[in-house]
Amino acid sequence: MREVPTIEFDEVPADVAGMPVDVLASAQLQQWMTCLTEVERQILMLRYFDGLEYAEIANVLDIPLGTVQWRIFNAKKKLIRLSRGRD
């Protein structure tokens, strides 16, 4: 069974304790996105925020489909490492 790390509520800083979870997650995502290159951010935004398919991204950016796939794969790998605290 996978163990999920937890913290005690009194350990949460006062300025974030009352914030909704979606606001906190959004702030964390924004922080992680700054660790990506401009190209990685752009492609992830097109894919996950604008909802474009890989082929559409390739057309918009005028790059090969394989390049789009590779860049998304690598950017997601970076974000996973960051989310786990392993930069």
Buried (B, 14 or more C-beta within 10 A) or exposed (E): EEEEEEEEEEEEEEEEEEEEEEEEEEEEEEEBBEBBEEEBBBBBEBBEEEEBEBEBBBEBBEBEEEBBBEBBEBBBEBBEEBEEEEE
